[in-house]
Amino acid sequence: MAVLHCEGLNFYYNKADEPTLNDVSFSVDEGEFVMLMGASGCGKTTLLRLLKPEIAPLGKLRGKIAVFGRSQQKHEPTIGYVPQDPESGSVSDTVRGEVCFGAENLGLSPEQVSRRVAETVSFFGIGRLMMRKLSELSGGEKQLVSLCSVMAMRPEILLLDEPLSRLDPLAAANFSELLRRVNRELGTTVIIAEHCAEQLFADCDGIIFMEKGRITEKMSPREAAKQRSFASFMPAAAQVFTQDESVPLTVREGRAALLAAPHHDLERNASATLGDEVLCCSGLRFAYDRSGAEQVSDADISLHRGELLALAGANGSGKTTLLRCLSGELRPFGGSIKLMGKSLKKRAAVLAVLPQDAQDVFLQPTVGEDYRYALKAMGRSPDEAEKMLEKLGIAHLENMHPYDLSGGELQRCALGRVLLCEPRVLLLDEPTKGLDPESEAEIGRLLRQLCAEGVACLAVTHSLNFAANYADTCGIFCGGRAQSVSPAAEFFADAGFYTTESGRIARGISKNVYTVEQLRLAAGRTI
Protein backbone atom coordinates (compact mmCIF):
# COMPACT_ATOMS: atom_id res chain seq x y z
CA MET A 1 0.00 0.00 0.00
CA ALA A 2 1.31 3.46 -0.95
CA VAL A 3 1.45 5.66 2.15
CA LEU A 4 2.72 8.60 0.10
CA HIS A 5 1.99 9.39 -3.54
CA CYS A 6 3.07 12.46 -5.50
CA GLU A 7 1.88 13.18 -9.01
CA GLY A 8 3.00 15.95 -11.37
CA LEU A 9 4.50 18.23 -8.71
CA ASN A 10 5.74 21.56 -9.98
CA PHE A 11 6.96 24.21 -7.57
CA TYR A 12 8.12 27.80 -8.08
CA TYR A 13 9.63 29.85 -5.26
CA ASN A 14 8.26 33.39 -5.05
CA LYS A 15 9.67 35.60 -7.83
CA ALA A 16 11.48 32.62 -9.39
CA ASP A 17 11.36 32.26 -13.19
CA GLU A 18 12.35 28.59 -13.25
CA PRO A 19 10.70 25.76 -11.27
CA THR A 20 12.59 24.14 -8.42
CA LEU A 21 10.53 20.96 -8.92
CA ASN A 22 9.54 19.86 -12.40
CA ASP A 23 6.84 17.22 -12.93
CA VAL A 24 7.84 15.11 -9.91
CA SER A 25 5.89 11.85 -9.49
CA PHE A 26 6.65 8.90 -7.19
CA SER A 27 5.14 6.59 -4.58
CA VAL A 28 6.47 5.16 -1.33
CA ASP A 29 4.96 2.00 0.16
CA GLU A 30 4.31 1.34 3.82
CA GLY A 31 7.45 0.41 5.78
CA GLU A 32 9.88 1.27 2.98
CA PHE A 33 13.27 2.88 3.50
CA VAL A 34 13.87 5.25 0.58
CA MET A 35 16.95 7.39 -0.08
CA LEU A 36 16.70 10.60 -2.10
CA MET A 37 20.01 11.53 -3.72
CA GLY A 38 21.27 14.27 -6.01
CA ALA A 39 23.49 17.32 -6.29
CA SER A 40 23.23 20.23 -3.87
CA GLY A 41 20.38 22.49 -4.97
CA CYS A 42 18.62 19.86 -7.07
CA GLY A 43 15.40 20.21 -5.04
CA LYS A 44 15.68 17.53 -2.34
CA THR A 45 15.04 19.85 0.61
CA THR A 46 12.21 21.62 -1.20
CA LEU A 47 10.51 18.29 -1.95
CA LEU A 48 10.79 17.05 1.63
CA ARG A 49 9.41 20.30 3.05
CA LEU A 50 6.45 20.18 0.65
CA LEU A 51 5.63 16.72 1.98
CA LYS A 52 5.29 18.24 5.47
CA PRO A 53 2.79 21.11 4.85
CA GLU A 54 3.43 22.80 8.22
CA ILE A 55 6.92 23.77 7.02
CA ALA A 56 6.30 24.02 3.25
CA PRO A 57 8.21 26.89 1.58
CA LEU A 58 6.33 29.86 0.16
CA GLY A 59 5.69 29.68 -3.55
CA LYS A 60 3.42 28.26 -6.23
CA LEU A 61 2.69 24.51 -6.06
CA ARG A 62 0.88 22.48 -8.70
CA GLY A 63 0.19 18.77 -8.67
CA LYS A 64 -1.17 16.26 -6.17
CA ILE A 65 0.17 14.89 -2.88
CA ALA A 66 -1.74 12.00 -1.29
CA VAL A 67 -1.04 10.66 2.21
CA PHE A 68 -2.52 7.24 3.03
CA GLY A 69 -4.79 7.50 -0.01
CA ARG A 70 -6.27 10.91 0.86
CA SER A 71 -5.42 14.42 -0.26
CA GLN A 72 -2.74 16.10 1.83
CA GLN A 73 -4.12 18.13 4.75
CA LYS A 74 -2.87 21.45 6.13
CA HIS A 75 -1.49 19.57 9.13
CA GLU A 76 -0.01 16.08 8.87
CA PRO A 77 0.82 14.73 12.35
CA THR A 78 1.46 11.31 10.77
CA ILE A 79 4.54 12.80 9.07
CA GLY A 80 7.65 13.72 11.08
CA TYR A 81 10.49 15.90 9.78
CA VAL A 82 14.11 16.06 10.98
CA PRO A 83 15.93 19.09 9.49
CA GLN A 84 19.51 19.24 8.27
CA ASP A 85 20.38 21.68 11.04
CA PRO A 86 18.85 20.44 14.33
CA GLU A 87 19.16 23.89 15.90
CA SER A 88 16.94 25.42 13.21
CA GLY A 89 13.94 23.44 14.44
CA SER A 90 14.55 23.60 18.19
CA VAL A 91 11.87 25.21 20.39
CA SER A 92 13.36 24.78 23.86
CA ASP A 93 16.70 25.37 25.54
CA THR A 94 16.67 22.02 27.35
CA VAL A 95 16.62 18.42 26.14
CA ARG A 96 13.58 17.55 28.24
CA GLY A 97 11.63 20.52 26.89
CA GLU A 98 12.59 19.67 23.31
CA VAL A 99 11.56 16.02 23.54
CA CYS A 100 8.28 16.81 25.32
CA PHE A 101 7.20 19.68 23.08
CA GLY A 102 5.85 17.73 20.10
CA ALA A 103 3.91 15.22 22.20
CA GLU A 104 2.43 18.00 24.32
CA ASN A 105 1.19 19.79 21.21
CA LEU A 106 -0.76 16.72 20.10
CA GLY A 107 -3.23 17.48 22.88
CA LEU A 108 -2.30 14.43 24.94
CA SER A 109 -2.78 14.25 28.69
CA PRO A 110 0.27 14.76 30.94
CA GLU A 111 0.27 11.02 31.69
CA GLN A 112 0.28 10.13 27.98
CA VAL A 113 3.07 12.62 27.29
CA SER A 114 5.17 11.19 30.13
CA ARG A 115 4.64 7.65 28.83
CA ARG A 116 5.60 8.53 25.27
CA VAL A 117 8.66 10.51 26.32
CA ALA A 118 9.85 7.76 28.67
CA GLU A 119 9.48 5.11 25.97
CA THR A 120 11.20 7.22 23.31
CA VAL A 121 14.08 8.27 25.56
CA SER A 122 14.64 4.64 26.57
CA PHE A 123 14.51 3.39 22.96
CA PHE A 124 17.12 5.91 21.81
CA GLY A 125 19.22 5.74 24.98
CA ILE A 126 19.40 9.46 25.74
CA GLY A 127 18.34 9.33 29.39
CA ARG A 128 21.72 10.73 30.41
CA LEU A 129 21.02 13.88 28.36
CA MET A 130 17.56 14.73 29.67
CA MET A 131 18.70 17.30 32.24
CA ARG A 132 21.20 18.96 29.89
CA LYS A 133 20.86 22.22 27.97
CA LEU A 134 20.85 21.97 24.18
CA SER A 135 23.72 24.45 24.02
CA GLU A 136 25.91 22.00 25.96
CA LEU A 137 25.45 19.14 23.48
CA SER A 138 27.71 18.03 20.66
CA GLY A 139 26.45 18.04 17.07
CA GLY A 140 25.75 14.32 17.19
CA GLU A 141 23.81 14.63 20.43
CA LYS A 142 21.73 17.52 19.06
CA GLN A 143 20.83 15.47 15.98
CA LEU A 144 19.80 12.56 18.19
CA VAL A 145 17.61 14.80 20.35
CA SER A 146 16.00 16.22 17.20
CA LEU A 147 15.14 12.69 16.06
CA CYS A 148 13.77 11.76 19.49
CA SER A 149 11.54 14.83 19.67
CA VAL A 150 9.98 13.86 16.34
CA MET A 151 9.62 10.16 17.18
CA ALA A 152 7.89 10.99 20.50
CA MET A 153 4.95 12.06 18.29
CA ARG A 154 4.91 8.54 16.77
CA PRO A 155 4.87 9.53 13.09
CA GLU A 156 4.12 6.85 10.53
CA ILE A 157 6.32 8.55 7.92
CA LEU A 158 9.71 10.00 8.87
CA LEU A 159 11.42 12.56 6.62
CA LEU A 160 15.10 13.41 7.19
CA ASP A 161 17.09 16.09 5.39
CA GLU A 162 20.79 15.13 5.26
CA PRO A 163 20.97 14.18 8.95
CA LEU A 164 24.54 12.85 8.63
CA SER A 165 26.09 15.99 7.12
CA ARG A 166 27.15 17.47 10.49
CA LEU A 167 28.27 14.24 12.14
CA ASP A 168 31.71 12.73 12.58
CA PRO A 169 32.17 9.23 11.08
CA LEU A 170 31.44 7.35 14.30
CA ALA A 171 28.39 9.48 15.16
CA ALA A 172 27.12 9.06 11.59
CA ALA A 173 27.43 5.27 11.87
CA ASN A 174 25.57 5.25 15.21
CA PHE A 175 22.81 7.54 13.92
CA SER A 176 22.42 5.38 10.80
CA GLU A 177 21.97 2.29 12.95
CA LEU A 178 19.22 4.06 14.90
CA LEU A 179 17.41 4.86 11.64
CA ARG A 180 17.60 1.19 10.66
CA ARG A 181 16.00 0.29 14.00
CA VAL A 182 13.26 2.90 13.57
CA ASN A 183 12.44 1.38 10.20
CA ARG A 184 12.79 -2.31 11.04
CA GLU A 185 11.63 -2.47 14.66
CA LEU A 186 8.95 0.24 14.62
CA GLY A 187 7.80 -0.21 11.02
CA THR A 188 8.15 3.53 10.33
CA THR A 189 8.38 4.51 6.66
CA VAL A 190 11.62 6.47 6.18
CA ILE A 191 12.49 8.91 3.39
CA ILE A 192 15.97 10.37 3.75
CA ALA A 193 17.77 12.92 1.59
CA GLU A 194 21.47 12.18 1.86
CA HIS A 195 24.77 12.58 0.01
CA CYS A 196 26.66 10.02 2.04
CA ALA A 197 26.04 6.63 0.44
CA GLU A 198 28.49 4.81 2.69
CA GLN A 199 26.20 4.38 5.71
CA LEU A 200 22.71 3.51 4.47
CA PHE A 201 22.77 2.96 0.72
CA ALA A 202 22.91 -0.86 0.77
CA ASP A 203 20.07 -1.10 3.32
CA CYS A 204 17.54 0.94 1.36
CA ASP A 205 14.50 -0.53 -0.35
CA GLY A 206 14.62 2.15 -3.02
CA ILE A 207 16.88 4.89 -4.37
CA ILE A 208 15.51 7.98 -6.13
CA PHE A 209 17.88 10.39 -7.87
CA MET A 210 17.07 14.07 -8.38
CA GLU A 211 18.62 16.27 -11.03
CA LYS A 212 17.59 19.89 -11.65
CA GLY A 213 14.18 19.40 -10.10
CA ARG A 214 13.37 16.14 -11.88
CA ILE A 215 13.55 12.61 -10.50
CA THR A 216 14.33 9.14 -11.77
CA GLU A 217 12.16 6.14 -11.10
CA LYS A 218 12.68 4.34 -7.79
CA MET A 219 15.42 1.70 -8.14
CA SER A 220 16.96 -0.96 -5.94
CA PRO A 221 20.44 -0.10 -4.60
CA ARG A 222 22.18 -2.48 -7.03
CA GLU A 223 20.21 -1.10 -9.97
CA ALA A 224 21.06 2.43 -8.87
CA ALA A 225 24.76 1.55 -8.54
CA LYS A 226 24.90 0.86 -12.29
CA GLN A 227 23.73 4.38 -13.18
CA ARG A 228 26.92 5.90 -14.62
CA SER A 229 25.55 9.46 -14.51
CA PHE A 230 25.38 9.26 -10.69
CA ALA A 231 28.61 7.29 -10.16
CA SER A 232 30.16 9.82 -7.75
CA PHE A 233 27.25 9.35 -5.31
CA MET A 234 27.85 5.59 -5.00
CA PRO A 235 29.71 3.73 -2.25
CA ALA A 236 33.44 3.34 -2.98
CA ALA A 237 33.12 -0.37 -3.81
CA ALA A 238 30.42 0.33 -6.40
CA GLN A 239 32.47 3.11 -8.00
CA VAL A 240 35.44 0.81 -8.51
CA PHE A 241 33.74 -2.47 -9.36
CA THR A 242 30.79 -1.07 -11.28
CA GLN A 243 31.36 -3.48 -14.18
CA ASP A 244 30.96 -6.58 -12.01
CA GLU A 245 27.81 -8.62 -12.61
CA SER A 246 26.75 -8.12 -8.98
CA VAL A 247 28.00 -4.66 -8.07
CA PRO A 248 29.46 -4.65 -4.52
CA LEU A 249 27.89 -2.08 -2.20
CA THR A 250 29.49 -2.62 1.20
CA VAL A 251 33.03 -2.71 2.58
CA ARG A 252 32.76 -6.49 3.04
CA GLU A 253 31.62 -7.01 -0.55
CA GLY A 254 34.29 -4.59 -1.76
CA ARG A 255 37.03 -6.52 0.04
CA ALA A 256 35.83 -9.76 -1.56
CA ALA A 257 35.88 -8.11 -5.00
CA LEU A 258 39.40 -6.73 -4.41
CA LEU A 259 40.69 -10.13 -3.28
CA ALA A 260 39.23 -11.71 -6.42
CA ALA A 261 40.96 -9.13 -8.63
CA PRO A 262 44.68 -9.19 -9.55
CA HIS A 263 45.39 -6.56 -6.90
CA HIS A 264 48.73 -5.00 -5.96
CA ASP A 265 50.29 -2.44 -3.61
CA LEU A 266 50.88 1.21 -4.50
CA GLU A 267 53.85 3.44 -3.78
CA ARG A 268 53.22 5.91 -0.98
CA ASN A 269 52.67 9.45 -2.25
CA ALA A 270 55.52 11.83 -1.60
CA SER A 271 55.01 14.49 1.06
CA ALA A 272 54.30 18.02 -0.16
CA THR A 273 57.00 20.67 0.02
CA LEU A 274 55.68 23.33 2.37
CA GLY A 275 56.49 27.02 2.58
CA ASP A 276 57.30 29.20 5.55
CA GLU A 277 55.29 28.91 8.76
CA VAL A 278 52.50 31.52 8.79
CA LEU A 279 50.33 30.50 11.75
CA CYS A 280 51.31 28.58 14.85
CA CYS A 281 50.15 28.05 18.38
CA SER A 282 52.02 26.51 21.28
CA GLY A 283 50.58 25.14 24.51
CA LEU A 284 47.19 26.69 23.73
CA ARG A 285 44.57 26.34 26.50
CA PHE A 286 40.96 27.48 26.58
CA ALA A 287 37.83 26.73 28.61
CA TYR A 288 34.46 28.47 28.48
CA ASP A 289 34.34 28.15 32.25
CA ARG A 290 37.66 28.41 34.11
CA SER A 291 36.42 25.87 36.66
CA GLY A 292 35.19 23.47 33.96
CA ALA A 293 36.81 21.16 31.45
CA GLU A 294 39.22 22.62 28.89
CA GLN A 295 38.04 22.43 25.28
CA VAL A 296 41.58 23.19 24.09
CA SER A 297 44.33 21.76 26.24
CA ASP A 298 48.05 22.29 25.56
CA ALA A 299 47.43 22.34 21.79
CA ASP A 300 50.22 22.85 19.25
CA ILE A 301 49.49 23.73 15.60
CA SER A 302 51.82 24.72 12.78
CA LEU A 303 50.43 25.91 9.43
CA HIS A 304 52.61 26.78 6.45
CA ARG A 305 52.25 28.86 3.32
CA GLY A 306 50.60 26.81 0.58
CA GLU A 307 49.51 24.06 2.99
CA LEU A 308 46.05 22.55 3.40
CA LEU A 309 45.88 21.04 6.88
CA ALA A 310 42.77 18.97 7.66
CA LEU A 311 41.79 18.20 11.25
CA ALA A 312 39.22 15.46 11.87
CA GLY A 313 37.72 14.53 15.22
CA ALA A 314 34.53 13.69 17.07
CA ASN A 315 31.61 16.08 17.46
CA GLY A 316 32.25 18.20 20.56
CA SER A 317 35.99 17.50 20.65
CA GLY A 318 36.84 21.22 20.48
CA LYS A 319 37.72 21.70 16.79
CA THR A 320 35.49 24.75 16.34
CA THR A 321 36.75 26.26 19.60
CA LEU A 322 40.32 25.84 18.36
CA LEU A 323 39.51 27.76 15.17
CA ARG A 324 37.84 30.53 17.17
CA CYS A 325 40.99 30.85 19.29
CA LEU A 326 43.28 30.88 16.25
CA SER A 327 41.17 33.57 14.59
CA GLY A 328 41.31 35.87 17.60
CA GLU A 329 37.58 35.57 18.32
CA LEU A 330 38.25 33.81 21.64
CA ARG A 331 41.05 34.65 24.02
CA PRO A 332 42.94 31.62 25.39
CA PHE A 333 44.09 31.70 28.99
CA GLY A 334 47.28 29.80 28.23
CA GLY A 335 49.81 29.38 25.46
CA SER A 336 50.69 31.60 22.52
CA ILE A 337 49.51 32.24 18.95
CA LYS A 338 51.66 33.77 16.23
CA LEU A 339 50.44 34.98 12.85
CA MET A 340 53.07 35.87 10.28
CA GLY A 341 55.65 35.77 13.07
CA LYS A 342 53.82 38.24 15.31
CA SER A 343 51.71 37.58 18.41
CA LEU A 344 48.00 37.47 17.57
CA LYS A 345 46.06 39.97 19.68
CA LYS A 346 42.88 40.33 17.61
CA ARG A 347 41.40 39.39 14.23
CA ALA A 348 43.88 40.29 11.48
CA ALA A 349 43.05 41.41 7.93
CA VAL A 350 45.22 38.68 6.35
CA LEU A 351 43.14 35.98 8.09
CA ALA A 352 39.57 35.00 7.21
CA VAL A 353 37.17 32.44 8.66
CA LEU A 354 34.40 30.35 7.10
CA PRO A 355 32.19 29.58 10.13
CA GLN A 356 30.22 26.39 10.67
CA ASP A 357 26.95 28.33 10.52
CA ALA A 358 27.40 29.78 7.04
CA GLN A 359 24.34 32.03 7.31
CA ASP A 360 26.29 34.15 9.80
CA VAL A 361 28.43 35.42 6.90
CA PHE A 362 25.56 37.30 5.24
CA LEU A 363 24.12 40.69 6.19
CA GLN A 364 22.10 41.61 3.07
CA PRO A 365 18.84 40.20 1.58
CA THR A 366 20.47 38.46 -1.39
CA VAL A 367 23.82 36.84 -2.12
CA GLY A 368 24.72 39.35 -4.83
CA GLU A 369 23.80 42.35 -2.70
CA ASP A 370 25.93 41.02 0.15
CA TYR A 371 28.95 40.50 -2.12
CA ARG A 372 28.67 44.04 -3.50
CA TYR A 373 28.11 45.49 -0.03
CA ALA A 374 31.29 43.82 1.24
CA LEU A 375 33.35 44.98 -1.75
CA LYS A 376 32.14 48.56 -1.32
CA ALA A 377 33.11 48.46 2.37
CA MET A 378 36.61 47.35 1.33
CA GLY A 379 36.85 50.17 -1.24
CA ARG A 380 36.83 47.81 -4.22
CA SER A 381 34.76 47.58 -7.38
CA PRO A 382 31.34 45.89 -7.04
CA ASP A 383 32.00 44.27 -10.43
CA GLU A 384 34.27 41.79 -8.65
CA ALA A 385 31.15 40.17 -7.21
CA GLU A 386 30.19 38.72 -10.58
CA LYS A 387 33.70 37.33 -11.06
CA MET A 388 33.55 35.47 -7.73
CA LEU A 389 30.04 34.15 -8.43
CA GLU A 390 31.23 32.80 -11.78
CA LYS A 391 34.40 31.36 -10.28
CA LEU A 392 32.40 29.26 -7.80
CA GLY A 393 29.65 28.36 -10.28
CA ILE A 394 26.94 30.10 -8.24
CA ALA A 395 25.96 32.97 -10.55
CA HIS A 396 22.42 31.55 -10.73
CA LEU A 397 22.09 32.11 -6.98
CA GLU A 398 22.92 35.83 -7.07
CA ASN A 399 19.35 36.97 -6.39
CA MET A 400 18.53 34.30 -3.80
CA HIS A 401 18.03 35.06 -0.11
CA PRO A 402 20.66 33.11 1.91
CA TYR A 403 17.89 31.46 3.96
CA ASP A 404 16.30 30.04 0.78
CA LEU A 405 19.47 28.22 -0.26
CA SER A 406 20.09 24.53 0.24
CA GLY A 407 22.86 23.54 2.66
CA GLY A 408 25.34 22.93 -0.16
CA GLU A 409 24.46 26.12 -2.01
CA LEU A 410 24.85 28.11 1.21
CA GLN A 411 28.32 26.66 1.83
CA ARG A 412 29.56 27.64 -1.61
CA CYS A 413 28.07 31.14 -1.42
CA ALA A 414 29.56 31.68 2.04
CA LEU A 415 32.99 30.53 0.87
CA GLY A 416 32.84 32.99 -2.02
CA ARG A 417 31.91 35.77 0.40
CA VAL A 418 34.93 34.96 2.60
CA LEU A 419 37.31 34.77 -0.37
CA LEU A 420 36.37 38.32 -1.39
CA CYS A 421 38.62 39.40 1.50
CA GLU A 422 41.62 37.86 -0.33
CA PRO A 423 43.01 36.23 2.84
CA ARG A 424 46.53 34.79 3.12
CA VAL A 425 45.41 32.47 5.94
CA LEU A 426 42.03 30.76 5.69
CA LEU A 427 40.35 28.90 8.55
CA LEU A 428 37.43 26.72 7.49
CA ASP A 429 34.91 25.05 9.81
CA GLU A 430 33.31 22.14 7.92
CA PRO A 431 33.78 23.67 4.42
CA THR A 432 32.10 20.72 2.65
CA LYS A 433 29.17 20.29 5.05
CA GLY A 434 25.98 19.62 3.08
CA LEU A 435 27.81 19.28 -0.24
CA ASP A 436 27.31 16.45 -2.70
CA PRO A 437 30.47 14.56 -3.79
CA GLU A 438 30.91 16.58 -6.99
CA SER A 439 30.52 19.92 -5.19
CA GLU A 440 32.92 18.71 -2.49
CA ALA A 441 35.44 17.98 -5.23
CA GLU A 442 34.95 21.48 -6.67
CA ILE A 443 35.66 23.03 -3.26
CA GLY A 444 38.67 20.76 -2.84
CA ARG A 445 40.09 21.82 -6.19
CA LEU A 446 39.45 25.48 -5.38
CA LEU A 447 41.32 25.17 -2.07
CA ARG A 448 44.20 23.43 -3.86
CA GLN A 449 44.31 26.35 -6.30
CA LEU A 450 44.41 28.81 -3.40
CA CYS A 451 47.24 26.83 -1.81
CA ALA A 452 49.15 26.95 -5.11
CA GLU A 453 48.83 30.74 -4.90
CA GLY A 454 50.41 30.69 -1.44
CA VAL A 455 47.31 30.75 0.78
CA ALA A 456 47.52 28.63 3.95
CA CYS A 457 44.32 26.70 4.76
CA LEU A 458 43.32 24.97 7.98
CA ALA A 459 40.06 23.01 7.71
CA VAL A 460 38.27 21.04 10.39
CA THR A 461 36.18 18.41 8.70
CA HIS A 462 34.12 15.26 9.18
CA SER A 463 34.66 14.26 5.55
CA LEU A 464 37.60 11.89 5.52
CA ASN A 465 37.24 11.60 1.74
CA PHE A 466 37.83 15.35 1.46
CA ALA A 467 40.90 15.11 3.69
CA ALA A 468 42.26 12.09 1.82
CA ASN A 469 41.87 13.63 -1.62
CA TYR A 470 42.94 17.23 -1.03
CA ALA A 471 44.88 17.76 2.22
CA ASP A 472 48.66 17.97 2.46
CA THR A 473 48.62 17.24 6.18
CA CYS A 474 46.05 15.52 8.39
CA GLY A 475 45.49 15.03 12.09
CA ILE A 476 42.89 14.14 14.71
CA PHE A 477 41.75 16.63 17.32
CA CYS A 478 41.24 14.63 20.49
CA GLY A 479 41.68 15.40 24.19
CA GLY A 480 41.89 19.11 23.45
CA ARG A 481 44.89 18.88 21.15
CA ALA A 482 45.89 17.98 17.60
CA GLN A 483 47.30 14.46 17.49
CA SER A 484 48.89 12.24 14.85
CA VAL A 485 49.52 15.28 12.62
CA SER A 486 51.44 13.97 9.62
CA PRO A 487 51.53 14.04 5.81
CA ALA A 488 48.21 12.79 4.40
CA ALA A 489 49.70 9.66 2.81
CA GLU A 490 51.34 8.68 6.10
CA PHE A 491 48.23 9.51 8.14
CA PHE A 492 45.90 7.33 6.08
CA ALA A 493 48.41 4.54 5.51
CA ASP A 494 48.58 3.99 9.27
CA ALA A 495 44.89 4.71 10.01
CA GLY A 496 42.79 2.11 11.78
CA PHE A 497 39.30 3.44 12.45
CA TYR A 498 39.57 7.01 11.16
CA THR A 499 39.95 6.24 7.49
CA THR A 500 37.94 6.27 4.28
CA GLU A 501 35.69 3.56 2.90
CA SER A 502 38.36 2.82 0.28
CA GLY A 503 40.94 2.50 3.05
CA ARG A 504 38.82 -0.05 4.90
CA ILE A 505 38.31 -2.06 1.70
CA ALA A 506 42.05 -2.16 0.99
CA ARG A 507 43.28 -2.68 4.58
CA GLY A 508 45.58 -5.72 4.72
CA ILE A 509 45.14 -6.38 1.00
CA SER A 510 46.74 -3.47 -0.90
CA LYS A 511 49.08 -1.00 0.78
CA ASN A 512 48.88 2.80 0.52
CA VAL A 513 45.29 2.82 -0.76
CA TYR A 514 42.78 5.24 0.77
CA THR A 515 41.01 7.03 -2.12
CA VAL A 516 38.64 5.69 -4.78
CA GLU A 517 41.17 6.44 -7.51
CA GLN A 518 43.91 4.55 -5.65
CA LEU A 519 41.57 1.61 -5.08
CA ARG A 520 40.83 1.61 -8.80
CA LEU A 521 44.56 1.49 -9.60
CA ALA A 522 45.24 -1.22 -7.02
CA ALA A 523 42.47 -3.40 -8.52
CA GLY A 524 43.55 -2.72 -12.10
CA ARG A 525 40.18 -1.22 -12.98
CA THR A 526 39.45 1.63 -15.36
CA ILE A 527 36.56 4.08 -15.25
Secondary structure, 3 states (H helix, E strand, C coil): CEEEEEEEEEEEECCCCCCCEEEEEEEEECCCEEEEEECCCCCHHHHHHHHCHHHCCCEEEEEEEEECCEECCCCCCCEEEECCCHHHHCCCCEHHHHHHHHHHCCCCCHHHHHHHHHHHHHHHCCHHHCCCEHHHCCHHHHHHHHHHHHHCCCCCEEEEECCCCCCCHHHHHHHHHHHHHHHHHHCCEEEEECCCHHHHHHHCCEEEEEECCEECCCECHHHHCCCHHHHHHCCHHHHHCCCCCCCCCCHHHHHHHHHHCCCCCCCCCCCCCCCCEEEEEEEEEECCCCCCCCCEEEEEEEEECCCEEEEECCCCCCHHHHHHHHCCCCCCCEEEEEECCEECCCCCCCEEEECCCHHHHCCCCCHHHHHHHHHHHCCCCCCHHHHHHHHCCCHHHCCCCHHHCCHHHHHHHHHHHHHCCCCCEEEEECCCCCCCHHHHHHHHHHHHHHHHCCCEEEEECCCHHHHHHHCCEEEEEECCEEEEEEEHHHHHHCCCCCCCHHHHHHCCCCCCCCCHHHHHHHCCCCC
